[in-house]
Amino acid sequence: MQRSRRRIATALSALAASLLVSLSLTAPPAHAAARNPVVFVHGFNGSGGSWDAWAASFKADGYTAAELDAWSYTWSQSNATTARQLATEIQNVLARTGASKVDLVVHSMGALSSRYYLKNLGGTAYVDDFVSVAGANHGTSVASLCGWLYTSCNEMRTGSSFVTALNSGDETPGSVSYAAYWSNCDAAIDPDDSALLSGATNVGVGCVSHTDMNSDPGVYAKVRAFVQ
């Protein structure tokens, strides 16, 4: 009788071990991300709060607060410095969410630091979709008004060494999907077509002011569809 009980206990133990192995093989990773988190990068004289309207829209469309990262940085510093800080921020977001890549949505001068990250700091390995909204991709003549005050603004001037180097060679490197949204009455981006990127999906949104470009619901709908 005692031997029979031992056999039953052994058999049950083996069955339990088999079930545990089976479950470990079929269960999804505990921290696997359902979708790419979105990292927002503001522009000159801005902050993470400039994305509040779109963050609310993303939440209404099913995103959680943890999947939306509207960080703030010191906008007066070199865009190269901001790019290095962005690299750290994205790694923190990936670690927190369990995602392997993010979608990067940027406004105005934020396009310069973000593209520097993609081109020079290995960012293409961690970004799935890149969205430039009224980006100063090829500089803007308006930056000449503040270039003598701030390093970042000086780099944003049309023809600056920073912009020239950033746009040399491939403007849309890696396997990232690129989109650029631009307005035909953007007083901060001059000329208007400076916002376009070679190799990207370039979309004109009509007459939307520069400050409204990253809060406008119509532009949001286009951006949301792109990162879907």
N, CA, C and O of each residue as an XYZ file, in Angstrom:
912
protein
N       0.833     -1.208      0.000
C       0.000      0.000      0.000
C       0.868      1.260      0.000
O       0.597      2.226     -0.712
N       1.944      1.215      0.840
C       2.820      2.396      0.916
C       3.541      2.611     -0.410
O       3.721      3.745     -0.855
N       3.958      1.490     -1.046
C       4.630      1.600     -2.339
C       3.684      2.162     -3.397
O       4.094      2.956     -4.243
N       2.420      1.750     -3.348
C       1.428      2.244     -4.295
C       1.219      3.749     -4.128
O       1.089      4.477     -5.112
N       1.189      4.209     -2.875
C       1.020      5.631     -2.631
C       2.202      6.437     -3.182
O       2.036      7.527     -3.731
N       3.417      5.855     -3.014
C       4.601      6.550     -3.520
C       4.536      6.681     -5.035
O       4.904      7.713     -5.596
N       4.064      5.623     -5.691
C       3.956      5.656     -7.159
C       2.957      6.730     -7.612
O       3.203      7.460     -8.572
N       1.833      6.807     -6.907
C       0.817      7.809     -7.257
C       1.371      9.214     -7.060
O       1.168     10.092     -7.899
N       2.086      9.427     -5.927
C       2.665     10.746     -5.652
C       3.688     11.115     -6.710
O       3.749     12.263     -7.151
N       4.494     10.139     -7.119
C       5.514     10.385     -8.151
C       4.861     10.747     -9.478
O       5.301     11.661    -10.175
N       3.806     10.015     -9.813
C       3.095     10.278    -11.072
C       2.463     11.669    -11.069
O       2.523     12.387    -12.068
N       1.853     12.047     -9.934
C       1.235     13.373     -9.844
C       2.287     14.479     -9.936
O       2.056     15.518    -10.554
N       3.449     14.242     -9.310
C       4.533     15.228     -9.362
C       5.025     15.405    -10.787
O       5.283     16.527    -11.223
N       5.157     14.304    -11.513
C       5.612     14.368    -12.907
C       4.592     15.085    -13.782
O       4.960     15.851    -14.672
N       3.290     14.832    -13.525
C       2.234     15.490    -14.290
C       2.247     16.996    -14.045
O       2.104     17.784    -14.980
N       2.423     17.397    -12.767
C       2.463     18.821    -12.434
C       3.641     19.503    -13.110
O       3.507     20.612    -13.625
N       4.792     18.845    -13.109
C       5.979     19.413    -13.755
C       5.748     19.568    -15.247
O       6.157     20.563    -15.845
N       5.089     18.576    -15.852
C       4.809     18.633    -17.290
C       3.891     19.804    -17.621
O       4.087     20.499    -18.618
N       2.875     20.016    -16.764
C       1.945     21.115    -16.994
C       2.642     22.474    -16.868
O       2.355     23.397    -17.629
N       3.547     22.585    -15.912
C       4.277     23.837    -15.723
C       5.144     24.154    -16.924
O       5.221     25.301    -17.364
N       5.801     23.120    -17.454
C       6.628     23.314    -18.646
C       5.765     23.754    -19.820
O       6.132     24.658    -20.571
N       4.598     23.096    -19.972
C       3.699     23.431    -21.070
C       3.220     24.873    -20.979
O       3.169     25.580    -21.985
N       2.870     25.308    -19.774
C       2.389     26.674    -19.587
C       3.487     27.686    -19.861
O       3.227     28.745    -20.432
N       4.707     27.373    -19.461
C       5.805     28.309    -19.676
C       6.135     28.468    -21.143
O       6.647     29.506    -21.564
N       5.837     27.424    -21.937
C       6.107     27.494    -23.375
C       5.034     28.239    -24.135
O       5.310     28.826    -25.182
N       3.795     28.226    -23.616
C       2.687     28.809    -24.372
C       2.275     30.189    -23.877
O       1.663     30.946    -24.630
N       2.588     30.534    -22.649
C       2.153     31.825    -22.109
C       2.958     32.963    -22.719
O       4.161     32.809    -22.927
N       2.334     34.101    -23.014
C       3.056     35.248    -23.546
C       3.930     35.870    -22.467
O       3.645     35.708    -21.281
N       5.002     36.590    -22.858
C       5.851     37.248    -21.864
C       5.013     38.179    -20.989
O       4.110     38.862    -21.473
N       5.324     38.194    -19.708
C       4.514     38.959    -18.758
C       4.534     40.446    -19.050
O       3.563     41.151    -18.776
N       5.650     40.928    -19.611
C       5.784     42.365    -19.807
C       5.800     42.762    -21.292
O       6.272     43.842    -21.646
N       5.290     41.895    -22.135
C       5.276     42.228    -23.559
C       4.333     43.400    -23.816
O       3.217     43.431    -23.297
N       4.787     44.366    -24.620
C       3.976     45.553    -24.904
C       2.968     45.240    -26.007
O       3.292     44.553    -26.975
N       1.750     45.744    -25.855
C       0.696     45.513    -26.845
C       0.928     46.356    -28.096
O       0.527     45.963    -29.192
N       1.577     47.518    -27.939
C       1.844     48.399    -29.072
C       3.034     49.288    -28.712
O       3.501     49.290    -27.573
N       3.510     50.031    -29.687
C       4.634     50.925    -29.425
C       4.192     52.092    -28.538
O       3.173     52.723    -28.816
N       4.936     52.381    -27.490
C       4.667     53.622    -26.759
C       5.042     54.816    -27.635
O       5.843     54.685    -28.560
N       4.467     55.967    -27.344
C       4.729     57.179    -28.118
C       5.572     58.133    -27.280
O       5.211     58.464    -26.150
N       6.694     58.571    -27.836
C       7.537     59.574    -27.192
C       7.368     60.878    -27.959
O       7.590     60.922    -29.169
N       6.976     61.938    -27.262
C       6.766     63.249    -27.868
C       7.963     64.158    -27.574
O       8.471     64.180    -26.453
N       8.407     64.904    -28.585
C       9.518     65.844    -28.401
C       9.059     67.238    -28.816
O       8.732     67.466    -29.980
N       9.034     68.158    -27.874
C       8.571     69.520    -28.149
C       9.648     70.339    -28.860
O      10.752     69.854    -29.105
N       9.317     71.564    -29.182
C      10.236     72.421    -29.914
C      10.795     73.553    -29.086
O      10.784     73.510    -27.856
N      11.284     74.565    -29.775
C      11.919     75.735    -29.164
C      10.940     76.457    -28.237
O       9.788     76.693    -28.601
N      11.406     76.803    -27.045
C      10.603     77.533    -26.067
C       9.336     76.768    -25.665
O       8.323     77.368    -25.307
N       9.412     75.449    -25.730
C       8.249     74.633    -25.401
C       8.491     73.747    -24.197
O       9.492     73.893    -23.496
N       7.568     72.826    -23.962
C       7.681     71.861    -22.864
C       6.805     70.657    -23.205
O       6.061     70.668    -24.186
N       6.910     69.630    -22.383
C       6.091     68.448    -22.600
C       4.603     68.750    -22.560
O       3.801     68.026    -23.150
N       4.235     69.818    -21.864
C       2.831     70.185    -21.762
C       2.205     70.621    -23.069
O       0.980     70.672    -23.183
N       3.034     70.938    -24.064
C       2.486     71.352    -25.360
C       1.778     70.200    -26.070
O       1.088     70.409    -27.067
N       1.951     68.981    -25.550
C       1.326     67.802    -26.160
C       0.059     67.368    -25.427
O      -0.486     66.307    -25.734
N      -0.419     68.149    -24.476
C      -1.551     67.719    -23.645
C      -2.784     67.344    -24.468
O      -3.446     66.348    -24.175
N      -3.094     68.135    -25.494
C      -4.295     67.864    -26.296
C      -4.175     66.531    -27.027
O      -5.115     65.737    -27.048
N      -3.017     66.294    -27.621
C      -2.841     65.035    -28.352
C      -2.721     63.851    -27.410
O      -3.199     62.761    -27.725
N      -2.089     64.048    -26.254
C      -2.011     62.962    -25.274
C      -3.417     62.538    -24.862
O      -3.696     61.346    -24.726
N      -4.301     63.512    -24.662
C      -5.687     63.201    -24.312
C      -6.384     62.446    -25.443
O      -7.184     61.544    -25.196
N      -6.073     62.824    -26.687
C      -6.678     62.145    -27.835
C      -6.172     60.705    -27.952
O      -6.943     59.794    -28.252
N      -4.876     60.508    -27.714
C      -4.329     59.141    -27.739
C      -4.988     58.291    -26.658
O      -5.306     57.125    -26.891
N      -5.194     58.868    -25.480
C      -5.855     58.129    -24.403
C      -7.286     57.778    -24.782
O      -7.762     56.680    -24.491
N      -7.963     58.706    -25.425
C      -9.336     58.451    -25.872
C      -9.373     57.333    -26.906
O     -10.380     56.639    -27.051
N      -8.264     57.166    -27.623
C      -8.172     56.106    -28.629
C      -7.605     54.807    -28.062
O      -7.289     53.885    -28.814
N      -7.475     54.732    -26.734
C      -7.118     53.463    -26.107
C      -5.731     53.363    -25.501
O      -5.420     52.375    -24.836
N      -4.893     54.367    -25.715
C      -3.557     54.323    -25.121
C      -3.643     54.578    -23.616
O      -4.522     55.299    -23.145
N      -2.721     53.978    -22.876
C      -2.639     54.235    -21.444
C      -1.624     55.347    -21.185
O      -0.825     55.688    -22.057
N      -1.666     55.903    -19.987
C      -0.717     56.957    -19.628
C       0.719     56.450    -19.713
O       1.622     57.206    -20.070
N       0.936     55.183    -19.389
C       2.278     54.610    -19.416
C       2.835     54.513    -20.839
O       4.047     54.440    -21.039
N       1.935     54.514    -21.816
C       2.371     54.393    -23.218
C       2.620     55.749    -23.875
O       2.951     55.810    -25.059
N       2.465     56.824    -23.126
C       2.621     58.175    -23.668
C       3.659     58.929    -22.844
O       3.485     59.106    -21.639
N       4.727     59.369    -23.481
C       5.823     60.022    -22.773
C       6.107     61.386    -23.392
O       6.780     61.483    -24.418
N       5.592     62.435    -22.765
C       5.822     63.804    -23.236
C       6.841     64.447    -22.305
O       6.480     65.115    -21.336
N       8.095     64.240    -22.604
C       9.144     64.724    -21.705
C       9.548     66.157    -22.040
O       9.282     66.649    -23.137
N      10.187     66.812    -21.089
C      10.666     68.180    -21.281
C      12.187     68.203    -21.198
O      12.786     67.415    -20.465
N      12.796     69.091    -21.936
C      14.253     69.231    -21.930
C      14.605     70.713    -21.963
O      13.726     71.557    -22.141
N      15.871     71.030    -21.793
C      16.328     72.416    -21.839
C      16.469     72.836    -23.294
O      17.440     72.469    -23.955
N      15.513     73.597    -23.794
C      15.447     73.875    -25.230
C      16.530     74.825    -25.727
O      16.734     74.938    -26.936
N      17.225     75.508    -24.828
C      18.262     76.451    -25.259
C      19.594     75.775    -25.572
O      20.451     76.376    -26.219
N      19.778     74.541    -25.126
C      21.043     73.837    -25.318
C      21.171     73.306    -26.744
O      20.215     73.326    -27.518
N      22.369     72.832    -27.073
C      22.585     72.268    -28.406
C      21.628     71.112    -28.658
O      21.325     70.337    -27.751
N      21.162     71.004    -29.879
C      20.284     69.888    -30.250
C      21.004     68.549    -30.152
O      20.361     67.514    -29.978
N      22.328     68.555    -30.261
C      23.097     67.319    -30.088
C      23.033     66.847    -28.640
O      22.946     65.648    -28.378
N      23.076     67.792    -27.701
C      22.940     67.444    -26.282
C      21.551     66.880    -26.007
O      21.404     65.881    -25.302
N      20.545     67.524    -26.564
C      19.171     67.030    -26.401
C      19.031     65.634    -26.987
O      18.330     64.793    -26.425
N      19.690     65.384    -28.107
C      19.614     64.061    -28.743
C      20.160     62.974    -27.820
O      19.594     61.885    -27.738
N      21.253     63.268    -27.131
C      21.822     62.287    -26.201
C      20.877     62.043    -25.018
O      20.749     60.915    -24.541
N      20.231     63.088    -24.562
C      19.245     62.937    -23.487
C      18.026     62.158    -23.968
O      17.445     61.374    -23.218
N      17.645     62.379    -25.221
C      16.521     61.645    -25.809
C      16.835     60.155    -25.879
O      15.965     59.320    -25.633
N      18.075     59.824    -26.215
C      18.480     58.416    -26.273
C      18.260     57.742    -24.921
O      17.772     56.614    -24.857
N      18.618     58.431    -23.853
C      18.415     57.890    -22.504
C      16.933     57.782    -22.171
O      16.486     56.794    -21.589
N      16.172     58.815    -22.550
C      14.735     58.812    -22.279
C      14.041     57.640    -22.969
O      13.183     56.986    -22.376
N      14.404     57.381    -24.198
C      13.780     56.280    -24.938
C      14.133     54.936    -24.322
O      13.276     54.056    -24.239
N      15.356     54.761    -23.895
C      15.727     53.513    -23.233
C      14.937     53.324    -21.948
O      14.552     52.203    -21.616
N      14.693     54.406    -21.225
C      13.884     54.328    -20.003
C      12.446     53.916    -20.324
O      11.848     53.113    -19.607
N      11.897     54.471    -21.407
C      10.530     54.132    -21.817
C      10.443     52.660    -22.214
O       9.490     51.973    -21.846
N      11.423     52.178    -22.955
C      11.426     50.776    -23.376
C      11.516     49.846    -22.174
O      10.827     48.828    -22.116
N      12.363     50.197    -21.219
C      12.517     49.368    -20.025
C      11.230     49.361    -19.201
O      10.850     48.330    -18.646
N      10.570     50.499    -19.123
C       9.357     50.615    -18.316
C       8.172     49.883    -18.931
O       7.352     49.308    -18.214
N       8.081     49.903    -20.255
C       6.903     49.337    -20.929
C       7.119     47.920    -21.449
O       6.151     47.216    -21.737
N       8.363     47.495    -21.571
C       8.626     46.181    -22.138
C       8.567     46.154    -23.652
O       8.640     45.085    -24.258
N       8.435     47.327    -24.274
C       8.391     47.414    -25.738
C       9.800     47.314    -26.307
O      10.781     47.546    -25.601
N       9.895     46.966    -27.590
C      11.204     46.910    -28.245
C      11.480     48.171    -29.058
O      12.631     48.482    -29.363
N      10.394     48.908    -29.414
C      10.557     50.144    -30.170
C       9.509     51.163    -29.720
O       8.505     50.813    -29.100
N       9.763     52.419    -30.045
C       8.794     53.485    -29.776
C       8.389     54.132    -31.095
O       9.043     53.949    -32.122
N       7.296     54.894    -31.047
C       6.945     55.817    -32.128
C       7.334     57.207    -31.649
O       6.992     57.602    -30.535
N       8.047     57.946    -32.485
C       8.588     59.248    -32.103
C       7.809     60.336    -32.827
O       7.830     60.402    -34.056
N       7.116     61.195    -32.067
C       6.303     62.269    -32.628
C       6.895     63.592    -32.164
O       6.969     63.851    -30.963
N       7.323     64.439    -33.117
C       8.098     65.630    -32.759
C       7.508     66.880    -33.404
O       6.824     66.809    -34.425
N       7.790     68.023    -32.786
C       7.277     69.301    -33.282
C       8.409     70.293    -33.431
O       9.279     70.387    -32.565
N       8.403     71.042    -34.540
C       9.283     72.183    -34.740
C      10.754     71.818    -34.574
O      11.241     70.916    -35.256
N      11.474     72.505    -33.676
C      12.896     72.236    -33.475
C      13.149     70.829    -32.940
O      14.256     70.305    -33.064
N      12.133     70.222    -32.350
C      12.275     68.852    -31.863
C      12.676     67.878    -32.953
O      13.219     66.811    -32.668
N      12.410     68.238    -34.205
C      12.804     67.377    -35.321
C      14.319     67.297    -35.440
O      14.848     66.269    -35.863
N      15.027     68.363    -35.076
C      16.482     68.381    -35.237
C      17.164     67.429    -34.260
O      17.984     66.609    -34.673
N      16.843     67.523    -32.986
C      17.461     66.623    -32.008
C      17.048     65.172    -32.258
O      17.862     64.259    -32.120
N      15.796     64.966    -32.622
C      15.299     63.604    -32.849
C      15.968     62.966    -34.058
O      16.325     61.789    -34.026
N      16.135     63.734    -35.112
C      16.791     63.199    -36.309
C      18.285     62.995    -36.071
O      18.880     62.082    -36.644
N      18.893     63.826    -35.241
C      20.298     63.625    -34.864
C      20.436     62.287    -34.127
O      21.377     61.530    -34.365
N      19.498     62.016    -33.242
C      19.475     60.740    -32.522
C      19.367     59.561    -33.492
O      20.078     58.565    -33.352
N      18.481     59.682    -34.465
C      18.292     58.607    -35.435
C      19.536     58.405    -36.299
O      19.944     57.273    -36.561
N      20.126     59.505    -36.733
C      21.239     59.425    -37.685
C      22.569     59.088    -37.030
O      23.363     58.329    -37.586
N      22.817     59.651    -35.845
C      24.155     59.572    -35.266
C      24.286     58.761    -33.983
O      25.401     58.446    -33.567
N      23.181     58.422    -33.357
C      23.245     57.757    -32.053
C      22.574     56.383    -32.041
O      22.228     55.871    -30.976
N      22.389     55.788    -33.216
C      21.819     54.446    -33.284
C      20.334     54.367    -33.027
O      19.812     53.291    -32.733
N      19.641     55.493    -33.135
C      18.224     55.527    -32.810
C      17.324     54.727    -33.728
O      16.217     54.357    -33.339
N      17.784     54.452    -34.948
C      16.932     53.709    -35.889
C      16.615     52.301    -35.384
O      15.645     51.691    -35.835
N      17.416     51.780    -34.458
C      17.165     50.442    -33.914
C      16.013     50.434    -32.914
O      15.478     49.377    -32.582
N      15.634     51.625    -32.436
C      14.639     51.698    -31.364
C      13.394     52.497    -31.738
O      12.517     52.705    -30.899
N      13.310     52.942    -32.982
C      12.158     53.736    -33.425
C      11.478     53.030    -34.591
O      12.130     52.652    -35.564
N      10.173     52.857    -34.488
C       9.390     52.232    -35.552
C       8.876     53.296    -36.519
O       9.164     53.244    -37.714
N       8.109     54.269    -35.993
C       7.567     55.360    -36.812
C       8.110     56.696    -36.299
O       8.174     56.936    -35.093
N       8.497     57.555    -37.238
C       8.950     58.901    -36.903
C       8.016     59.893    -37.569
O       7.810     59.848    -38.781
N       7.449     60.796    -36.765
C       6.501     61.773    -37.277
C       7.003     63.182    -36.959
O       7.141     63.551    -35.792
N       7.271     63.956    -37.994
C       7.683     65.346    -37.850
C       6.474     66.241    -38.119
O       5.869     66.171    -39.188
N       6.130     67.073    -37.154
C       4.994     67.986    -37.283
C       5.537     69.418    -37.283
O       6.042     69.897    -36.268
N       5.428     70.094    -38.427
C       5.995     71.435    -38.572
C       7.460     71.445    -38.179
O       7.926     72.367    -37.509
N       8.178     70.425    -38.595
C       9.584     70.286    -38.228
C      10.487     71.267    -38.969
O      10.274     71.546    -40.149
N      11.490     71.785    -38.276
C      12.469     72.689    -38.907
C      13.560     71.859    -39.564
O      14.746     72.057    -39.304
N      13.151     70.940    -40.409
C      14.065     69.933    -40.931
C      15.201     70.502    -41.772
O      16.316     69.982    -41.747
N      14.922     71.559    -42.508
C      15.963     72.189    -43.318
C      16.253     73.607    -42.830
O      16.711     74.459    -43.591
N      15.981     73.840    -41.562
C      16.221     75.152    -40.981
C      15.104     76.124    -41.290
O      14.180     75.810    -42.041
N      15.193     77.301    -40.707
C      14.201     78.342    -40.949
C      14.864     79.709    -40.826
O      15.693     79.934    -39.944
N      14.492     80.607    -41.710
C      15.068     81.958    -41.677
C      14.704     82.695    -40.393
O      15.428     83.594    -39.966
N      13.593     82.323    -39.783
C      13.132     82.977    -38.562
C      14.133     82.814    -37.421
O      14.189     83.652    -36.521
N      14.924     81.738    -37.454
C      15.883     81.478    -36.386
C      16.996     82.521    -36.318
O      17.703     82.604    -35.313
N      17.156     83.301    -37.357
C      18.184     84.350    -37.336
C      17.861     85.406    -36.279
O      18.744     86.152    -35.857
N      16.603     85.472    -35.852
C      16.184     86.452    -34.851
C      16.661     86.093    -33.446
O      16.777     86.963    -32.582
N      16.941     84.796    -33.219
C      17.342     84.377    -31.869
C      18.664     83.615    -31.852
O      19.131     83.190    -30.795
N      19.261     83.445    -33.033
C      20.488     82.654    -33.128
C      21.632     83.173    -32.287
O      22.467     82.391    -31.833
N      21.690     84.483    -32.067
C      22.779     85.054    -31.279
C      22.576     84.862    -29.788
O      23.490     85.093    -28.997
N      21.360     84.432    -29.397
C      21.051     84.240    -27.982
C      21.218     82.797    -27.519
O      21.731     82.542    -26.429
N      20.779     81.847    -28.362
C      20.708     80.450    -27.948
C      21.405     79.532    -28.951
O      21.259     79.693    -30.162
N      22.162     78.569    -28.428
C      22.852     77.601    -29.286
C      21.866     76.852    -30.165
O      22.096     76.685    -31.363
N      20.764     76.398    -29.570
C      19.779     75.614    -30.320
C      19.205     76.413    -31.478
O      19.016     75.884    -32.574
N      18.931     77.680    -31.236
C      18.337     78.525    -32.268
C      19.339     78.798    -33.387
O      18.970     78.842    -34.561
N      20.592     78.978    -33.022
C      21.633     79.181    -34.024
C      21.746     77.958    -34.934
O      21.938     78.093    -36.142
N      21.625     76.772    -34.353
C      21.686     75.530    -35.135
C      20.481     75.383    -36.044
O      20.547     74.671    -37.046
N      19.386     76.041    -35.712
C      18.150     75.920    -36.479
C      18.101     76.866    -37.682
O      17.169     76.794    -38.483
N      19.089     77.745    -37.816
C      19.110     78.681    -38.940
C      19.245     77.942    -40.271
O      19.912     76.911    -40.346
N      18.618     78.465    -41.307
C      18.785     77.929    -42.653
C      20.261     77.998    -43.031
O      20.881     79.057    -42.927
N      20.824     76.878    -43.466
C      22.217     76.837    -43.893
C      23.224     76.683    -42.782
O      24.426     76.719    -43.046
N      22.777     76.508    -41.527
C      23.724     76.317    -40.423
C      24.510     75.027    -40.622
O      24.066     74.121    -41.328
N      25.675     74.952    -39.996
C      26.487     73.742    -40.119
C      25.753     72.528    -39.545
O      25.916     71.410    -40.032
N      24.942     72.758    -38.505
C      24.192     71.655    -37.887
C      23.175     71.095    -38.875
O      23.111     69.885    -39.092
N      22.386     71.975    -39.467
C      21.357     71.537    -40.416
C      21.989     70.919    -41.660
O      21.488     69.923    -42.181
N      23.076     71.500    -42.133
C      23.750     70.979    -43.324
C      24.250     69.558    -43.085
O      24.064     68.684    -43.932
N      24.883     69.323    -41.935
C      25.388     67.988    -41.619
C      24.241     66.994    -41.423
O      24.327     65.841    -41.844
N      23.177     67.455    -40.785
C      22.040     66.577    -40.517
C      21.397     66.083    -41.809
O      20.923     64.949    -41.872
N      21.376     66.927    -42.836
C      20.712     66.578    -44.084
C      21.660     66.040    -45.161
O      21.241     65.783    -46.290
N      22.919     65.873    -44.811
C      23.857     65.299    -45.782
C      23.586     63.801    -45.911
O      23.336     63.121    -44.916
N      23.636     63.304    -47.118
C      23.357     61.884    -47.331
C      21.882     61.583    -47.206
O      21.042     62.313    -47.731
N      21.565     60.500    -46.506
C      20.183     60.026    -46.376
C      19.446     60.807    -45.290
O      19.861     60.800    -44.131
N      18.358     61.476    -45.658
C      17.574     62.234    -44.674
C      16.650     61.343    -43.848
O      16.167     61.758    -42.795
N      16.406     60.136    -44.315
C      15.496     59.218    -43.615
C      16.165     57.851    -43.480
O      15.763     56.903    -44.156
N      17.164     57.735    -42.631
C      17.945     56.496    -42.550
C      17.220     55.346    -41.858
O      16.244     55.540    -41.133
N      17.732     54.144    -42.107
C      17.240     52.954    -41.432
C      15.910     52.457    -41.950
O      15.426     52.898    -42.992
N      15.326     51.533    -41.210
C      14.049     50.924    -41.603
C      12.862     51.627    -40.948
O      11.747     51.106    -40.959
N      13.098     52.794    -40.383
C      12.046     53.589    -39.749
C      11.065     54.094    -40.812
O      11.475     54.429    -41.923
N       9.784     54.147    -40.478
C       8.782     54.771    -41.349
C       8.700     56.257    -40.994
O       8.414     56.606    -39.848
N       8.949     57.128    -41.967
C       9.014     58.561    -41.735
C       7.800     59.273    -42.342
O       7.350     58.933    -43.436
N       7.281     60.266    -41.613
C       6.233     61.139    -42.140
C       6.530     62.568    -41.707
O       7.036     62.802    -40.609
N       6.216     63.512    -42.570
C       6.396     64.931    -42.243
C       5.122     65.684    -42.613
O       4.682     65.643    -43.762
N       4.537     66.362    -41.646
C       3.317     67.131    -41.855
C       3.674     68.617    -41.841
O       4.374     69.091    -40.945
N       3.183     69.343    -42.845
C       3.565     70.746    -42.969
C       2.372     71.616    -43.346
O       1.403     71.152    -43.947
N       2.471     72.882    -42.979
C       1.411     73.856    -43.237
C       1.880     74.867    -44.272
O       3.064     75.196    -44.338
N       0.949     75.354    -45.076
C       1.323     76.353    -46.090
C       1.188     77.785    -45.574
O       1.301     78.739    -46.344
N       0.941     77.935    -44.247
C       0.913     79.285    -43.673
C       1.606     79.285    -42.317
O       1.160     79.945    -41.379
N       2.699     78.538    -42.226
C       3.453     78.411    -40.992
C       4.462     79.548    -40.902
O       5.472     79.537    -41.605
N       4.200     80.525    -40.047
C       5.051     81.704    -39.957
C       6.402     81.406    -39.308
O       7.341     82.186    -39.467
N       6.520     80.289    -38.580
C       7.777     79.961    -37.898
C       8.722     79.140    -38.760
O       9.931     79.138    -38.524
N       8.193     78.450    -39.746
C       9.017     77.649    -40.651
C       9.024     78.335    -42.012
O       8.031     78.318    -42.740
N      10.158     78.937    -42.337
C      10.282     79.701    -43.578
C      11.562     79.297    -44.311
O      12.659     79.453    -43.774
N      11.430     78.781    -45.528
C      10.188     78.595    -46.290
C       9.379     77.395    -45.782
O       9.890     76.547    -45.050
N       8.120     77.345    -46.185
C       7.231     76.282    -45.716
C       7.770     74.894    -46.006
O       7.655     73.991    -45.178
N       8.371     74.721    -47.206
C       8.800     73.382    -47.596
C      10.066     72.922    -46.868
O      10.569     71.827    -47.119
N      10.574     73.759    -45.971
C      11.687     73.322    -45.127
C      11.275     72.154    -44.239
O      12.117     71.386    -43.773
N       9.977     72.030    -44.013
C       9.478     70.977    -43.137
C       9.467     69.606    -43.803
O       9.319     68.594    -43.117
N       9.620     69.552    -45.125
C       9.561     68.283    -45.841
C      10.859     67.496    -45.649
O      11.912     68.066    -45.365
N      10.759     66.172    -45.812
C      11.924     65.299    -45.717
C      11.998     64.397    -46.935
O      11.001     63.788    -47.322
N      13.152     64.309    -47.528
C      13.343     63.405    -48.653
C      13.252     61.962    -48.168
O      13.950     61.574    -47.232
N      12.396     61.172    -48.802
C      12.221     59.781    -48.417
C      11.095     59.548    -47.433
O      10.805     58.406    -47.076
N      10.449     60.633    -46.984
C       9.342     60.509    -46.031
C       8.001     60.617    -46.745
O       7.937     61.021    -47.905
N       6.933     60.252    -46.044
C       5.579     60.549    -46.493
C       5.302     61.994    -46.107
O       5.060     62.288    -44.936
N       5.337     62.901    -47.086
C       5.160     64.328    -46.822
C       3.704     64.715    -47.066
O       3.163     64.491    -48.149
N       3.076     65.302    -46.039
C       1.642     65.580    -46.099
C       1.373     67.050    -45.783
O       1.689     67.519    -44.690
N       0.796     67.767    -46.726
C       0.362     69.130    -46.478
C      -0.986     69.119    -45.778
O      -1.884     68.377    -46.174
N      -1.137     69.930    -44.745
C      -2.383     69.920    -43.968
C      -3.186     71.199    -44.164
O      -4.150     71.445    -43.440
N      -2.792     72.018    -45.146
C      -3.494     73.280    -45.368
C      -2.947     74.366    -44.466
O      -1.790     74.319    -44.048
N      -3.778     75.336    -44.173
C      -3.344     76.489    -43.379
C      -3.625     76.248    -41.899
O      -4.743     76.453    -41.425
N      -2.596     75.809    -41.177
C      -2.668     75.611    -39.729
C      -1.473     76.344    -39.132
O      -0.352     76.184    -39.614
N      -1.690     77.140    -38.101
C      -0.590     77.901    -37.517
C       0.449     76.977    -36.886
O       0.161     75.826    -36.557
N       1.644     77.498    -36.728
C       2.747     76.696    -36.183
C       2.417     76.169    -34.789
O       2.648     74.996    -34.498
N       1.887     77.016    -33.944
C       1.601     76.599    -32.568
C       0.412     75.655    -32.471
O       0.257     74.953    -31.472
N      -0.431     75.633    -33.505
C      -1.580     74.725    -33.505
C      -1.268     73.375    -34.146
O      -2.049     72.431    -34.025
N      -0.139     73.285    -34.819
C       0.157     72.070    -35.575
C       0.199     70.817    -34.704
O      -0.188     69.741    -35.159
N       0.665     70.939    -33.448
C       0.731     69.748    -32.595
C      -0.389     69.706    -31.552
O      -0.261     69.065    -30.508
N      -1.491     70.403    -31.856
C      -2.696     70.285    -31.024
C      -3.951     70.183    -31.878
O      -5.024     69.845    -31.378
N      -3.816     70.475    -33.163
C      -4.957     70.471    -34.081
C      -5.541     69.056    -34.223
O      -4.793     68.115    -34.489
N      -6.857     68.887    -34.053
C      -7.463     67.554    -34.135
C      -7.387     66.929    -35.523
O      -7.287     65.708    -35.647
N      -7.433     67.759    -36.573
C      -7.332     67.212    -37.922
C      -5.952     66.646    -38.203
O      -5.819     65.579    -38.801
N      -4.922     67.367    -37.767
C      -3.548     66.869    -37.932
C      -3.359     65.622    -37.075
O      -2.708     64.665    -37.495
N      -3.928     65.637    -35.873
C      -3.829     64.461    -35.003
C      -4.363     63.203    -35.699
O      -3.743     62.141    -35.646
N      -5.513     63.341    -36.348
C      -6.133     62.171    -36.988
C      -5.194     61.567    -38.038
O      -5.120     60.347    -38.185
N      -4.486     62.424    -38.758
C      -3.539     61.939    -39.761
C      -2.348     61.245    -39.097
O      -1.903     60.187    -39.541
N      -1.847     61.852    -38.040
C      -0.712     61.277    -37.315
C      -1.100     59.948    -36.679
O      -0.346     58.978    -36.746
N      -2.261     59.909    -36.071
C      -2.732     58.685    -35.418
C      -2.871     57.553    -36.436
O      -2.529     56.408    -36.142
N      -3.365     57.865    -37.614
C      -3.506     56.836    -38.648
C      -2.135     56.330    -39.109
O      -1.976     55.154    -39.435
N      -1.157     57.226    -39.132
C       0.184     56.833    -39.589
C       0.855     55.872    -38.605
O       1.516     54.920    -39.020
N       0.688     56.118    -37.318
C       1.356     55.263    -36.322
C       0.493     54.074    -35.921
O       0.885     53.303    -35.045
N      -0.645     53.912    -36.528
C      -1.596     52.818    -36.218
C      -0.892     51.488    -36.265
O      -1.514     50.451    -36.035
